[in-house]
């Protein structure tokens, strides 16, 4: 359900697949985000800032880590775009 909120809130090019978000649920709860409605409002409120962060250039260390998770060709293409 978290992925669905994210997919409806952000552009398709920012969708990196349906990873498990289960580990985020307790983290969100610590900040009072306990429903999908609250999560959606949080994402919408910070949408522009999150998109700016996503456009930031990755460090070489981040590129290597993402290449391990997502594959080198995917990361190379994403960095290029």
C-alpha positions as CSV (number, residue, x, y, z in Angstrom):
1,X,0.0,0.0,0.0
2,X,2.9,2.3,0.7
3,X,4.2,1.7,-2.9
4,X,0.7,2.6,-4.3
5,X,0.7,5.9,-2.4
6,X,4.2,6.7,-3.7
7,X,3.3,5.6,-7.3
8,X,0.3,7.9,-7.2
9,X,2.3,10.9,-5.7
10,X,5.5,10.8,-7.7
11,X,6.4,10.5,-11.4
12,X,6.8,7.1,-12.9
13,X,10.6,7.7,-13.5
14,X,11.0,8.0,-9.8
15,X,9.6,4.5,-9.2
16,X,12.4,2.0,-8.5
17,X,10.2,-1.0,-8.1
18,X,8.1,-2.6,-5.4
19,X,10.7,-3.1,-2.6
20,X,9.6,-4.1,0.8
21,X,8.5,-1.1,2.9
22,X,7.7,-3.2,5.9
23,X,10.7,-2.0,7.8
24,X,9.5,1.6,7.4
25,X,6.2,1.1,9.1
26,X,7.6,1.2,12.7
27,X,9.8,4.1,11.7
28,X,6.8,6.0,10.4
29,X,4.8,5.1,13.5
30,X,7.4,6.8,15.7
31,X,6.5,10.1,14.0
32,X,2.7,9.5,14.3
33,X,2.2,8.3,10.7
34,X,0.0,5.3,11.4
35,X,-2.5,5.5,8.5
36,X,-2.2,5.6,4.7
37,X,-4.0,8.9,4.7
38,X,-1.4,10.4,7.0
39,X,1.4,9.0,4.9
40,X,-0.1,10.4,1.7
41,X,-0.4,13.8,3.3
42,X,3.2,13.7,4.4
43,X,4.4,12.7,0.9
44,X,2.3,15.4,-0.7
45,X,3.5,18.0,1.8
46,X,7.2,17.2,1.1
47,X,6.9,16.2,-2.6
48,X,8.9,19.0,-4.1
49,X,11.7,18.6,-1.6
50,X,11.8,14.8,-2.1
51,X,12.0,15.3,-5.9
52,X,14.9,17.7,-5.4
53,X,16.7,15.2,-3.3
54,X,16.1,12.5,-5.9
55,X,17.7,14.7,-8.5
56,X,20.9,15.3,-6.4
57,X,24.0,13.7,-7.8
58,X,25.0,10.4,-6.2
59,X,28.4,10.0,-4.6
60,X,30.6,7.2,-6.0
61,X,29.8,5.1,-2.8
62,X,26.0,5.6,-3.3
63,X,26.4,4.6,-7.0
64,X,28.1,1.4,-6.0
65,X,25.6,0.6,-3.4
66,X,22.6,1.2,-5.7
67,X,24.3,-0.9,-8.4
68,X,24.4,-3.8,-6.0
69,X,20.7,-3.4,-5.2
70,X,19.3,-2.5,-8.6
71,X,22.0,-3.5,-11.1
72,X,24.8,-1.6,-12.7
73,X,23.0,-0.9,-16.0
74,X,19.9,0.4,-14.3
75,X,22.0,2.8,-12.1
76,X,24.1,4.0,-15.1
77,X,21.0,4.7,-17.1
78,X,19.3,6.5,-14.2
79,X,22.4,8.6,-13.5
80,X,22.6,9.5,-17.1
81,X,18.9,10.6,-17.2
